């Protein structure tokens, strides 16, 4: 067996080699900036993020700890081009190197704009930008709430403009408007104002900051800020950046101002203009009242009663005209009636009247001679019919039955008894005979007698025939 030649290379364990490589890489690449496209992105339950940053030739495993992830100004998504800063290290357990990222941002304004457009479409699809959700701003708020930086020019411009237009109470909720924690503070300020009660609760909110790049204004594009503005029960005015700057909070706010100064102008009216309008309306009201007084005075004068002499003069003149007309009419009517009477008198003679009277007297005598015999016949016919019906009534009357020895027996309730069934000793009865009634009492139980042969019933006397009623007439 041939002996292996001696070597002066130091022998290292795997762990020692991995540690040496880790120290070398971390020393020489303690701060690097890498640009690439996000591949796999995973947020662990611990809050740490594991991602791949890649280009067309290589992939760099990247780790970002929970504290750095919470400060990201955007949501990392697969396919987004980013710039990450941090240091390189080695994960010895898998023999691969990785980047420990401390900061990450989208690579350029183009990437941010693409992310902004995607987020805008998502929120619009949920209906957050619909006009039906917009609330009406109060015309004259008593308290204005402002969410902005306490040290910037924005709050000074808003206070100065409100003081010039219409001094009202202003409450400032300090919040960062730029940086990693700005979005959380803005959201907390909006929700904090809405949670207030009593007289301190603002009637309208202004959320604003000055101009800047898209990166500077990015907190106002964060989804949590947009949703807080949408859920605000207090009407909200957005005043972010300059007039050409547009953020997502502008779409969801109840009103958008081009500048913070413009937001103050929207929030409150001009006090001097209100006073001038009140003065003009007061003068207009006075003029209208004066016109109404003059109009009512003229109507009163027109409706005043005329003098009594004037009323009597007109009525007297009317009476004179009517008297003259009446006299003329009566005179004409009398003359006309006299002419008619004279004409009628010439046609009237006594002989025709006497002849008509004789004819009427003769007709009356003839009618009387015919009526007397007919009336007598009619009376006799009715008398005969009445006698026949009386005989029939007498034959059918129950009194005739009682006269033949029968009786009517009734119980205490007045019902007629037809059989002895149901009678009991001591039961009171009422008995009616032909010549009167008396009370009786049952002394023993009823017993049905043995049937006896029936005697032949006496022959009924036929009723006399009903005479025919003669028919006749008076004439």
Secondary structure, DSSP 8 states (H G I E B T S, - for coil): --------S----HHHHHHHHHHHHHHHTSSEEEEEEEEEEEE-TTS-EEEEEE-SS-EEEEEE-HHHHTT-SS---TT-EEEEEEEEEEETTTTEEEEEEEEEEESHHHHHHHHHHHHHHHHHHTTTT-GGG-----SS-SEEEEEE-TTSHHHHHHHHHHHHH---EEEEEE---SSTTHHHHHHHHHHHHHH--GGGS-SEEEEEE----TTTTGGGGSHHHHHHHHH-SSEEEEEESSTT---HHHHHSSEE-SSHHHHHHHHS--HHHHHHHHHHHHHHHHHHHHHHHHHHHHHHHHTS---HHHHHHHHHHHHHHHHHHHHHHHHHHHHHHHHHHHHHHHH--HHHHHHHHHHHHHHHHHHHHHHHHHHHHHHHHHHHHHHHHHHHHHHH-HHHHHHTT--EEEETTS-B--S-TT--TT-EEEEEETTEEEEEE--S-------------------------------
